[in-house]
Amino acid sequence: MFRSAGRAEAERATAEVSTQVNASQARVDAVTASLAEIHTAVEEINQTQRLIGGVLTEQVAVTGAILN
């Protein structure tokens, strides 16, 4: 009797741990997806900044040519 009670308790504990691990994995997956979206946004910002930097460089060159 004690063995089956112990086994049942172990099975419940194993199921609970499995549920918690699955929930944790789901949260990790969600965080990973969010970080990927953030990475994409940062890359887009960097690309825009490079474009703006290039335009400003051209503007400085044109302004310099006009003043000289």
N, CA, C and O atoms as a GROMACS GRO file, in nm:
protein
  272
    1MET      N    1   0.082  -0.120   0.000
    1MET     CA    2   0.000   0.000   0.000
    1MET      C    3   0.086   0.126   0.000
    1MET      O    4   0.059   0.221  -0.074
    2PHE      N    5   0.190   0.126   0.083
    2PHE     CA    6   0.275   0.244   0.089
    2PHE      C    7   0.351   0.263  -0.042
    2PHE      O    8   0.376   0.376  -0.084
    3ARG      N    9   0.386   0.152  -0.106
    3ARG     CA   10   0.458   0.164  -0.234
    3ARG      C   11   0.370   0.228  -0.340
    3ARG      O   12   0.416   0.314  -0.414
    4SER      N   13   0.245   0.188  -0.347
    4SER     CA   14   0.158   0.246  -0.449
    4SER      C   15   0.128   0.392  -0.416
    4SER      O   16   0.115   0.474  -0.507
    5ALA      N   17   0.118   0.426  -0.290
    5ALA     CA   18   0.097   0.567  -0.251
    5ALA      C   19   0.221   0.647  -0.287
    5ALA      O   20   0.210   0.759  -0.338
    6GLY      N   21   0.338   0.593  -0.262
    6GLY     CA   22   0.463   0.661  -0.297
    6GLY      C   23   0.477   0.676  -0.447
    6GLY      O   24   0.522   0.780  -0.496
    7ARG      N   25   0.439   0.573  -0.519
    7ARG     CA   26   0.447   0.578  -0.665
    7ARG      C   27   0.350   0.683  -0.720
    7ARG      O   28   0.384   0.760  -0.810
    8ALA      N   29   0.229   0.685  -0.665
    8ALA     CA   30   0.130   0.782  -0.710
    8ALA      C   31   0.178   0.925  -0.682
    8ALA      O   32   0.161   1.015  -0.765
    9GLU      N   33   0.240   0.944  -0.566
    9GLU     CA   34   0.293   1.077  -0.531
    9GLU      C   35   0.406   1.115  -0.626
    9GLU      O   36   0.414   1.229  -0.671
   10ALA      N   37   0.492   1.019  -0.657
   10ALA     CA   38   0.601   1.046  -0.750
   10ALA      C   39   0.548   1.079  -0.889
   10ALA      O   40   0.600   1.168  -0.956
   11GLU      N   41   0.444   1.009  -0.932
   11GLU     CA   42   0.384   1.037  -1.062
   11GLU      C   43   0.321   1.176  -1.065
   11GLU      O   44   0.333   1.248  -1.164
   12ARG      N   45   0.254   1.214  -0.956
   12ARG     CA   46   0.196   1.349  -0.949
   12ARG      C   47   0.306   1.454  -0.952
   12ARG      O   48   0.295   1.555  -1.021
   13ALA      N   49   0.412   1.430  -0.876
   13ALA     CA   50   0.523   1.526  -0.873
   13ALA      C   51   0.588   1.537  -1.010
   13ALA      O   52   0.622   1.647  -1.054
   14THR      N   53   0.606   1.424  -1.076
   14THR     CA   54   0.665   1.426  -1.210
   14THR      C   55   0.577   1.502  -1.307
   14THR      O   56   0.627   1.579  -1.389
   15ALA      N   57   0.447   1.481  -1.299
   15ALA     CA   58   0.353   1.552  -1.386
   15ALA      C   59   0.357   1.702  -1.358
   15ALA      O   60   0.353   1.784  -1.451
   16GLU      N   61   0.365   1.738  -1.232
   16GLU     CA   62   0.371   1.880  -1.195
   16GLU      C   63   0.499   1.944  -1.247
   16GLU      O   64   0.495   2.054  -1.302
   17VAL      N   65   0.611   1.876  -1.230
   17VAL     CA   66   0.738   1.928  -1.280
   17VAL      C   67   0.733   1.942  -1.432
   17VAL      O   68   0.780   2.041  -1.488
   18SER      N   69   0.676   1.843  -1.498
   18SER     CA   70   0.664   1.847  -1.644
   18SER      C   71   0.580   1.967  -1.687
   18SER      O   72   0.614   2.036  -1.783
   19THR      N   73   0.471   1.992  -1.617
   19THR     CA   74   0.385   2.107  -1.647
   19THR      C   75   0.462   2.238  -1.629
   19THR      O   76   0.452   2.328  -1.712
   20GLN      N   77   0.536   2.247  -1.520
   20GLN     CA   78   0.613   2.368  -1.494
   20GLN      C   79   0.723   2.388  -1.598
   20GLN      O   80   0.747   2.501  -1.642
   21VAL      N   81   0.789   2.281  -1.637
   21VAL     CA   82   0.894   2.290  -1.739
   21VAL      C   83   0.832   2.336  -1.871
   21VAL      O   84   0.888   2.422  -1.939
   22ASN      N   85   0.719   2.279  -1.908
   22ASN     CA   86   0.652   2.319  -2.032
   22ASN      C   87   0.611   2.466  -2.028
   22ASN      O   88   0.625   2.537  -2.128
   23ALA      N   89   0.560   2.511  -1.914
   23ALA     CA   90   0.521   2.651  -1.901
   23ALA      C   91   0.644   2.742  -1.912
   23ALA      O   92   0.639   2.847  -1.976
   24SER      N   93   0.753   2.701  -1.849
   24SER     CA   94   0.876   2.780  -1.857
   24SER      C   95   0.927   2.784  -2.000
   24SER      O   96   0.971   2.890  -2.047
   25GLN      N   97   0.922   2.673  -2.069
   25GLN     CA   98   0.966   2.669  -2.209
   25GLN      C   99   0.880   2.760  -2.296
   25GLN      O  100   0.932   2.826  -2.386
   26ALA      N  101   0.752   2.763  -2.271
   26ALA     CA  102   0.663   2.852  -2.347
   26ALA      C  103   0.700   2.998  -2.324
   26ALA      O  104   0.700   3.078  -2.417
   27ARG      N  105   0.733   3.032  -2.198
   27ARG     CA  106   0.775   3.170  -2.168
   27ARG      C  107   0.907   3.203  -2.236
   27ARG      O  108   0.924   3.313  -2.289
   28VAL      N  109   1.000   3.107  -2.235
   28VAL     CA  110   1.128   3.128  -2.302
   28VAL      C  111   1.107   3.148  -2.451
   28VAL      O  112   1.169   3.236  -2.512
   29ASP      N  113   1.021   3.069  -2.511
   29ASP     CA  114   0.990   3.083  -2.653
   29ASP      C  115   0.932   3.221  -2.683
   29ASP      O  116   0.967   3.283  -2.784
   30ALA      N  117   0.844   3.269  -2.597
   30ALA     CA  118   0.783   3.401  -2.616
   30ALA      C  119   0.888   3.511  -2.606
   30ALA      O  120   0.889   3.605  -2.685
   31VAL      N  121   0.976   3.499  -2.509
   31VAL     CA  122   1.083   3.598  -2.491
   31VAL      C  123   1.176   3.596  -2.613
   31VAL      O  124   1.216   3.701  -2.662
   32THR      N  125   1.209   3.477  -2.660
   32THR     CA  126   1.297   3.464  -2.776
   32THR      C  127   1.233   3.530  -2.899
   32THR      O  128   1.302   3.600  -2.974
   33ALA      N  129   1.106   3.510  -2.919
   33ALA     CA  130   1.036   3.572  -3.031
   33ALA      C  131   1.035   3.725  -3.016
   33ALA      O  132   1.055   3.797  -3.114
   34SER      N  133   1.013   3.772  -2.895
   34SER     CA  134   1.014   3.917  -2.871
   34SER      C  135   1.151   3.976  -2.898
   34SER      O  136   1.163   4.084  -2.958
   35LEU      N  137   1.255   3.907  -2.854
   35LEU     CA  138   1.391   3.956  -2.879
   35LEU      C  139   1.424   3.959  -3.028
   35LEU      O  140   1.494   4.048  -3.074
   36ALA      N  141   1.373   3.862  -3.101
   36ALA     CA  142   1.394   3.862  -3.247
   36ALA      C  143   1.326   3.984  -3.310
   36ALA      O  144   1.383   4.046  -3.400
   37GLU      N  145   1.206   4.018  -3.264
   37GLU     CA  146   1.137   4.136  -3.315
   37GLU      C  147   1.213   4.264  -3.280
   37GLU      O  148   1.223   4.355  -3.362
   38ILE      N  149   1.265   4.270  -3.159
   38ILE     CA  150   1.344   4.387  -3.118
   38ILE      C  151   1.469   4.398  -3.204
   38ILE      O  152   1.506   4.508  -3.247
   39HIS      N  153   1.534   4.286  -3.229
   39HIS     CA  154   1.654   4.286  -3.313
   39HIS      C  155   1.622   4.341  -3.452
   39HIS      O  156   1.697   4.422  -3.507
   40THR      N  157   1.511   4.298  -3.508
   40THR     CA  158   1.470   4.345  -3.640
   40THR      C  159   1.446   4.497  -3.638
   40THR      O  160   1.488   4.568  -3.729
   41ALA      N  161   1.379   4.544  -3.534
   41ALA     CA  162   1.352   4.688  -3.523
   41ALA      C  163   1.482   4.767  -3.510
   41ALA      O  164   1.496   4.872  -3.573
   42VAL      N  165   1.575   4.718  -3.432
   42VAL     CA  166   1.703   4.787  -3.414
   42VAL      C  167   1.780   4.789  -3.546
   42VAL      O  168   1.842   4.890  -3.580
   43GLU      N  169   1.777   4.680  -3.621
   43GLU     CA  170   1.843   4.677  -3.751
   43GLU      C  171   1.782   4.779  -3.846
   43GLU      O  172   1.854   4.846  -3.920
   44GLU      N  173   1.650   4.792  -3.844
   44GLU     CA  174   1.584   4.891  -3.929
   44GLU      C  175   1.624   5.033  -3.888
   44GLU      O  176   1.645   5.119  -3.974
   45ILE      N  177   1.634   5.057  -3.759
   45ILE     CA  178   1.677   5.189  -3.710
   45ILE      C  179   1.820   5.216  -3.754
   45ILE      O  180   1.850   5.326  -3.799
   46ASN      N  181   1.907   5.117  -3.741
   46ASN     CA  182   2.046   5.135  -3.783
   46ASN      C  183   2.056   5.166  -3.932
   46ASN      O  184   2.134   5.252  -3.972
   47GLN      N  185   1.977   5.096  -4.012
   47GLN     CA  186   1.978   5.120  -4.156
   47GLN      C  187   1.931   5.263  -4.187
   47GLN      O  188   1.989   5.330  -4.272
   48THR      N  189   1.829   5.307  -4.118
   48THR     CA  190   1.778   5.443  -4.137
   48THR      C  191   1.883   5.546  -4.096
   48THR      O  192   1.902   5.647  -4.164
   49GLN      N  193   1.952   5.520  -3.985
   49GLN     CA  194   2.055   5.612  -3.940
   49GLN      C  195   2.170   5.620  -4.040
   49GLN      O  196   2.224   5.728  -4.064
   50ARG      N  197   2.207   5.506  -4.099
   50ARG     CA  198   2.312   5.507  -4.201
   50ARG      C  199   2.268   5.589  -4.323
   50ARG      O  200   2.347   5.665  -4.379
   51LEU      N  201   2.143   5.573  -4.362
   51LEU     CA  202   2.090   5.649  -4.475
   51LEU      C  203   2.092   5.798  -4.445
   51LEU      O  204   2.135   5.878  -4.529
   52ILE      N  205   2.046   5.835  -4.327
   52ILE     CA  206   2.046   5.976  -4.288
   52ILE      C  207   2.189   6.031  -4.284
   52ILE      O  208   2.214   6.143  -4.329
   53GLY      N  209   2.281   5.952  -4.231
   53GLY     CA  210   2.422   5.993  -4.227
   53GLY      C  211   2.476   6.019  -4.366
   53GLY      O  212   2.549   6.116  -4.388
   54GLY      N  213   2.441   5.931  -4.461
   54GLY     CA  214   2.486   5.950  -4.598
   54GLY      C  215   2.429   6.076  -4.660
   54GLY      O  216   2.499   6.149  -4.729
   55VAL      N  217   2.301   6.101  -4.636
   55VAL     CA  218   2.235   6.221  -4.690
   55VAL      C  219   2.299   6.346  -4.630
   55VAL      O  220   2.322   6.444  -4.702
   56LEU      N  221   2.326   6.344  -4.501
   56LEU     CA  222   2.388   6.461  -4.438
   56LEU      C  223   2.528   6.486  -4.492
   56LEU      O  224   2.569   6.601  -4.509
   57THR      N  225   2.601   6.379  -4.517
   57THR     CA  226   2.736   6.394  -4.575
   57THR      C  227   2.727   6.460  -4.712
   57THR      O  228   2.806   6.549  -4.744
   58GLU      N  229   2.631   6.416  -4.793
   58GLU     CA  230   2.612   6.477  -4.925
   58GLU      C  231   2.571   6.623  -4.912
   58GLU      O  232   2.618   6.708  -4.987
   59GLN      N  233   2.484   6.651  -4.815
   59GLN     CA  234   2.438   6.789  -4.796
   59GLN      C  235   2.555   6.879  -4.757
   59GLN      O  236   2.565   6.992  -4.806
   60VAL      N  237   2.641   6.831  -4.670
   60VAL     CA  238   2.758   6.911  -4.629
   60VAL      C  239   2.848   6.936  -4.750
   60VAL      O  240   2.900   7.046  -4.767
   61ALA      N  241   2.867   6.834  -4.833
   61ALA     CA  242   2.951   6.850  -4.952
   61ALA      C  243   2.892   6.952  -5.049
   61ALA      O  244   2.964   7.036  -5.103
   62VAL      N  245   2.762   6.944  -5.072
   62VAL     CA  246   2.695   7.037  -5.164
   62VAL      C  247   2.701   7.179  -5.108
   62VAL      O  248   2.729   7.274  -5.181
   63THR      N  249   2.674   7.192  -4.978
   63THR     CA  250   2.680   7.325  -4.916
   63THR      C  251   2.820   7.383  -4.926
   63THR      O  252   2.839   7.501  -4.954
   64GLY      N  253   2.919   7.297  -4.902
   64GLY     CA  254   3.059   7.343  -4.914
   64GLY      C  255   3.092   7.387  -5.056
   64GLY      O  256   3.161   7.487  -5.077
   65ALA      N  257   3.042   7.312  -5.155
   65ALA     CA  258   3.068   7.348  -5.294
   65ALA      C  259   3.000   7.479  -5.328
   65ALA      O  260   3.057   7.560  -5.402
   66ILE      N  261   2.882   7.502  -5.278
   66ILE     CA  262   2.810   7.627  -5.305
   66ILE      C  263   2.883   7.746  -5.243
   66ILE      O  264   2.892   7.853  -5.304
   67LEU      N  265   2.934   7.728  -5.123
   67LEU     CA  266   3.001   7.839  -5.053
   67LEU      C  267   3.138   7.868  -5.108
   67LEU      O  268   3.190   7.978  -5.089
   68ASN      N  269   3.198   7.773  -5.175
   68ASN     CA  270   3.333   7.794  -5.228
   68ASN      C  271   3.321   7.842  -5.366
   68ASN      O  272   3.423   7.867  -5.431
   0.00000   0.00000   0.00000
